[in-house]
């Protein structure tokens, strides 16, 4: 039957798109058969992961040909991220697999020698088709949107794809790429509108609310433009739809990538079986009894996870991370409480959600085995955008070095990154300092000089990786771990510090700088924040892409809004709170 359809080829989180569409008052139907595509009045094609996987799935499901027919009919279409990339001729990610070829041009890998890759975070989309056309698409000049990708279509002025399709461009480091395209009723974004706060939801709203009259106007304008071009085939006319528009002024190139402030929620079941957000000092999450015995009391309860996540979204958090610190080991996978938390959170929270804890091969109480890839898939389908891997990453790194610096394709990192893309895999690192008097005292490890000497005056230390929530140390240093995980396919590092956790004295800048220098993927600094200035320090002194806090936000000791304002006043670019755009 006619209506709005969602083309889900089976990779990544599409629940947030569905939730955003429903929040805007529209119904949406999943494409289940190739014939559904041509029935659609409007078609949305979201996607994450590898270009080749997406194209292979389109052909396997026999979606490719009806999709090309749909596009040829100039019917309303919105492609998101990989959904946009598949419209081009091909991608360097999978050179032997052709794209749909609707748009001329090729998707290319970012240069990781000058910046972190993936491009992960909030950045500005600058209009090059004229303000009127951008506004009709729900885009606002100066607004930032959420990107997460390693490949993009370079913007080259004077080329057919740039001047015939490009709607906005974005600069990341020294590279400018096409961040959205529009021609006729075809509109695609490299960024994720469903994860771009209310500014992104408004982009979806503009697409969904475009009525028949609006579509007819767009088609008429496109036909007029085509006629003008046919009459003057040698003319170089910038833009599409607004071709020859007097308001067209190419914006100057400018890197407006922002730093991210991440709110983290440690979630576990309390003694009554209720899910609560908790936070401990040095990883102890129970209250101390008042009798002075030192015995542990109830699990510290700082709020309900769904409600807190919503609060942080409204206060301007750029991402939200859930850490499942008990893993609910006795629950069947499909009944995991965190799946419901993600489902409910994604209904009202439109920024990226990361889930950590239990991302490994698991066994249900009835003996049914689920691989880490299956576990991650359930989380993605429930609303997560990224999964965070802890102890299993350390074990995978140990095997990586035992094989002479090679993966074998079976680790959780490798299987999830292959299926969903490296940007979907975060490595959560829990290191602790081991002080030594000399680098010679730890010849097998990467030794640095900490900012403060050790308890016995030691001038050096190395950072030992731990597993099982910090309870067990391994013979691996943090630098060895992150280098191995990057090679295995991880897309981001969440860098904790057991020594700084709960201290509120600032991030461990020496540790963070050492890791930032070791990898080319984004790094999130965690553990130790106690004041807004600590965020300024970690951004200015280490160059990390994001910084995370938990307890100080939960207890309102440091409001998230104060952190953003302080960072902004220090001259560091951050996303403004966009509650004024609430729909």
N, C-alpha and C positions, 0 to 999 in steps of 0.2 A: 504494500500500500504506500502511497506517497507520504512524504514527511522528511524529517531530518534524520540522516543515517550516520553511523560511526563506523568507519572502516578500521577494524582492529586486526592487525596481522599477527598478533600474538606475542609482542615483545614490549615489556615495560608497563608503566602505570598509565592506564587510560581512565581509571576511575575518577581522577580529578577533573578530567575533561567532562565526563558525564555529570559529575556533581555540579560543575559550574554551569553547564547547560540547564540543568534542572533548577538551579537556584535562580536563573534568569527567566523561569516560567515556561520553558520549552520542553517538549518530549523528544526523546531521541531513541532510535532503534539500532541495534547492532546489525551490521551486514553479516548474514549467515550463509548466503548463497550468491554466486556471481550475478544472478539476475536482480538481486536487491539493489545493486549499484545504479542501474539505469532506472529504477523506480524512484530514486531519491529526488526530492525537490532541492535539498541541500545536502552536501556530503562533507564530513569532516574526517581527515586522515591524520591522526596524531602518530608519533612514533619516537622511540629512542633506540639506541643500539646501532649495529653495524649496517651500512648501506647494502652490502651483499646479502645479509640475512633478510632484510626487508624485501629486496627485489626477488630473492629466491622464494620467499613466502608468497608474494603476490602471484608469481607464476604457478607455484604448487597449488595454491587455492583457486587458480584460474580467475584471479581478480584483475590481472594486468590489462587484458584486452577490453573488457567492459569499462574499466577505469579510463582508458585512453578514449573510448567512445564518448563517455560522459564529459570529459574535458573538451573534446572536439565540438560538443554541442554548446559549449560556453555556459554550462549550468553552474549555479553557485557552488564553489568548492573552496575549502580551507584546508591547507596542508600545514602541519606543524613539525618542525625540526626535521627528522628523517623523512617525514611526509612531504616536506618541501624538497629535500635533496633528491628524492627519487624522480622528480619531474625533469631533472637535468640529464645530460647525455651520459654521464658516468661519474665515477668517483675514484680518486687515488686510493681510497680505503680498500677497494676491491677492483683493481684495474681491469680484470677480465670479464666483469659483469656489467652489461650496459644498463643504463637507466631507461626511463620511459621516453626520453628524448623530446618532451613537450617544449622545454626551454633550452636554447643553445647555451653551452658552457659546461664546465667540469668542476666538480667539488674537489678541493685540495686540502692537504694537511697543513695545519698551522706550523710555523717555525718555532720549535721548542727551545732553541738556543738563546732566545732573547726574552722569553716569558714562560710562565707555567702553562702547560697544556695537559688536560683540557682547559678551554676557556669556560670557566665555571663561576657564575655569579651574575651580578646585575650590571647592565651597560645601557648606554643610550642608543636609540635608533633614530638617526637623523634623516629627515624627509628630503627626497630629491625629486619628488613628483609634484610638489606644490602642496600648500597647506590644506586646501579644500579637499583634495583627494585623500590626504592622510586623515583628516577629521572624519570623512565618510567611512573610513576603515577603523575608526575608534582610536587612532594613534594621535598622541599629543607630543609636540616638539618639546624636548627637554626631559621627558619621562624616561625612567630606566625600566628595563624588562629583564627577565631571568633567562640566561643562556647556559647551556651545558653541552658542549660539543668540542671535538678535536678537529673536525673537518668543516670547511665552509667554501663558498664560491667567492673568489677574489673579485673585488670591484675594480674594473679597469675602464675608465672613461673612454668613450669612443667605440666600445665594442657593442655588438648587437644585443647581447644579453643585458649589458649594463643599461643601455639606453632604451631598450624595448620592453624590459620587464621590471627592472629594479625600482622598488618603491622607497626603501630606506637603506642606508648603509650604516655600518657600525665599525669603529676602529678598536682593535685590541692590540696594544703594544704598537708595533710599527706596521701592522697590516690592516687594510680596510677591506671589509667583505660585505656582500649583499645580505642584509638582515631581514628583508621582506620583499616580496614581488607581488605585482598585481597587473593583470591585463583582463579586460572584460570582467567576467564574474569569477575569475580565478584569483584567489588571494592566499598567499602562503607566508609563514613566518619562520625564521630560523630560531627565534626565541620561543619560549613556552608561555603563551598568554595565561593558561590555566594555573601557572605557578608564579605569575608576575603581579600578585596582589590584586587590588581592585582596578589598577590601571590595565592589567591584562584581561581581567574579566570584562572590562568595558570594550576591549577589542573583540572578544567573543560576542558581546551584546550587539555590536554594530553589524557583525556578520549575520547573526540570527534574526535581527529585527529588520534587515533589508527586505522590504516588501516587493511585490510585483512591480509597482511603479518605479521603485528605486532601481530594480534590476533592469527594467526596460530602458531607463535613462542611461545606465552604464553601457548597455549593449549599443544604444544609439550613438553614444559618444565614441565608443570603440570603432563602430562602423564609419563614423565621420573622420576619425583620425586615420583609419586605414585608407579611406578615399583620398585624403590629403597627401598621404605618403605615396600613394600610387601616382598621383598627379605630379609629384616632385620627387622622383626616386633617388636623386642624387643629394637631396637635402639631409643633413644630419640633424635629426629632431630629438631632443632629450625627453626622456620620460615616456610613460605609457598612460593612456587614458587622459592625462592632462597634456598630451603632446601639443606643442606650440603655446602652452599656457604662459602668459606674461609673468606670472608669479614664480616661475621656475628659477631658483638660484641655488646652484650646488653649494652645500654647506662645506666649510673648511674641515679638513681632517683633524680629528681631536680624539685622543684616547680618554674616554670618560668612564673607564672601568671602576667600580666601587669596591670598597672593602666590605666584608660581610660581618654582621654581628649575629651569632648563633645562640639560641636558647636551648639548653639541654635539660631533659627530664629523665632522671633515673626512676624507672618504674619497677615495682615488685608487688607481690601479694603480702599483705600484713597477716598477723596471726588470726584474723577473722576471715581471711580469704578474699578481702577486698583489694582491688588494685589501687595503689597510692603512688604519688610522686614523693620520693624521699631523697635525702642527701646526707651523707655522713662526713665526718672528719677522718681523714686517713682511711677511707673506705669502710668505716664502721657506721651502719645506718640505724642502730638501735639507741634509744634514749637510755641514759644511765639512771639507775634507781637512786632514790633520795636517801637511802640508809647508809651510804658511804661504803657499801660492800664492794662496789665496782661491778656488780652484776648488771647484765643488760636487761632493759625493759622492752617496751613495745617498739615496733618499727616506727621510726620517725615519719610522721605524716605531714606533708607540706601541701597537700591538695590532690584533686582528682586530675588525671592526665589530660582528658579531653578538654575540660574547662580551662586548665592552665595553658594548654597549647593555643586555644582560642584567644585567651588574654594576651599572650605574647605576640600573636599575629596582629592583633589590634594595636599593640604598643609599638609595632614596627620591626619585629624580628625578621631577619632576612631568610633564615632557615630555622627549622625546629628538628632537634634530634631526640629520639626516644632510645634510651638504653635499657633493655630488658635485663635487669641485673640478677634475676634468678632463673631466667630461661624457662620457667614453668615446666620443669623436666618431666612431670608425670602426666602432662596433658597430651592427647592426640593432636597431631599437627593442625587439623582443620578446626579444632576447638580451642586453639591457643588464644588466650585473652587479648594478646597484643594485636591480633588480626582485627578484632572488633574495635579496639582503640583506634587503629589506623582508619578503618572504615568510617567511624563517626567523626574523627578529626578532619578527614579529607572532605567532609560535607560542608565545612565552614571555614577551613584554613586553606588559603590559596598561595602558599609559599612551599618550597621543597621540604619534604619530610624524609628523614633518615631513620632507619631502625637498626639497632645493634643488639647483640645477645642471642645466642642460639643459632647463628648462621653457620651451620655445619651439618654433616650427616646425622640424622636423628632417628631414633627407633620409638614408635608408638608403644603404649603399654601392651597392645596385642601382638607386638613383634614386627609390625609392618615397618620396613626401612624406607626413609625418605632421604634423598641426596641433598646436599647443600643447595644445589641448583633448584630442586623442587621447593625447598623451604623459602629460598629467595623469591621464587616465582609467586608463591602464595602471598608473601609480603607486598610484592609489586602490585598484584591484582587487588590487594586490599587498600592500596593508597600510598605505599612507600615509593619514593623516587630513587633512593640509594639504600644499600645495606652496608652495615659496618661489621667488619670481621676482626676479631681480637685474637684469642688463643690460637685458633686454627691458622692464622697468618704466620705466627711464630713457627708452628710445626711445618708449614709449607716452606718457609724460608730455610729451615734446617735441612729439609730434603733437597731443596734447590742447591745448596752448597755441597751436600753429600754427592750430588750428581755432577759436580764440577761446574756449577753455575748454569744449570738448565732446568726448565720445568718439563713435566711429562704430560701436561694437559689435563691432569685429573684433580688438581687442587680446587678448593672452592673459589679462590681468586680467579683462576684460569677459566673454569667452566662458566661462572657467572659473567665475567668480562666478555667472553666469547659470545654468549647469548644476548646480553643486554648492553654491552659496551663498557669500556673502562670507567666512564664517568659514573656508573652505577655502583662501583665498588670502592668503599672507604676502608682504610686500615686503621683500627683503633690501637694505639701503642701505649702501653703502661710501663714506662721505664723507671728505674730508681738508681740513684747515684751509688757508685762503688768508689770510694776514695783510695788513692794510691800516692806514694811519695814520688814516684818517677814513672814515666811511660814504660820503662823496662820492667816494671812490676806487673804489667798487663800486656805482654807482647802480642797476644792474639786479638786485642781489642783496640778500638779507636779511642784514644785518650785525648782529653781536652783540659784546658785550664778553666775551672769554674769561676764565677764572679766572686765567690767567697771561699776561703780555705775550709778544709774539713775539720772535724772536731778535734783532731790531734795535730792540726797545722798542715795537713796534706795540701799540696798545691795542684794536684791533678785528680781527675776522676774519669771513669767511663760509666756509661749508662746501660745498666743491665736490663734486658727485656724480661717481662714476667708473663705468666699465664694464670688461668683460674682466678681472675679478679685480683691479681696482684699477690696471690698467696704463694706462688712458686716461681723462683728465679730460674732462668735458663742461661746457658753458656753462649750468649749471643748479645752483642751490643746493638744499640738502637740504630746506628748507621748501617750496620750489616742488614738489619731487618728491613729498613725502608728501601734500600737499594734493591734487595731481592724482590720485595713486593712490587716495586715499580716495574722490574723486569718481567714479573709474572703477569702483569696487566692491570694492577690497581690504578685508580684514577685520582685518589686523594688520600692524604694522611691526616688523621685526627690524633694530634700529639698531646697526650696527657703527661702528668708528672706526679708520681707518687709522693715525692718530697714536698711539692708545693701545694698539693691538694688540701683545701680547707684552710690554708695559712693566711690567705687574703693579703699577701705581701707582694703580689705581682707575679707575672709569668716568669718561668725559668728562661731568661733571654739567651743564655749561653747554649742550652739544649736546643732551643727553637732555631737559633741561627745555624747551628751545626747541621740540623736536619734540613733546613731550608737550602743550605748550600749543597746538600748531597743529592737532591732529587729535582726533577723538572716538573713534577706534578704539584697541584695546589696543596698547601698545608694549612690546617686549622690549629691555632694555638689554644691550649686548654690547660686548666688547673692553676689556681693562684690568684685570680682576679679578685680585688677587694675594693677598687675605686675606679671611676671613669678614666683617670689618668693612666692606669695600667694598660688600657686598650690603646691609648695614644702611644705609649712607650713601645708596645710590642709591634705595632704597625710601622712606626718610624725607625725602629732599631733593627728589625729583622726582615721586614718586607713580606711577611706572610699575607696570604689572601683573606684570611678570616680569623676571628677570635671568638671563643666560646666561654660561656659561664652558666652556672646552674643555681647553686644555693643563694647567691646574693640577689638573684632575680626572684627566686621563689619567696624569699623572706622580705622582699622589697627593701633590702638594705641599700641597694643601688638600683634605682629604676632604669629600665632599659632605655627609656627616652632620654635620661640624663647622659647615658653612655654615648648615644648617637649625637647629642648636641655638643658634648665635649670634644668628641672626635672631629666633628664638622668644624668647630671653632679653631681646632688645631691645624686646619687646612687639609684634612684628609677627606677625600670624597666618599660619602656614604649615601645610601638611599634615603630619601625623605619619606616620612610616614605619609601614606596616601589615603588616609581615612576620608579625606574630603571627596574621594571618588567613589565612595561606597555605593553599591547598587542595591 
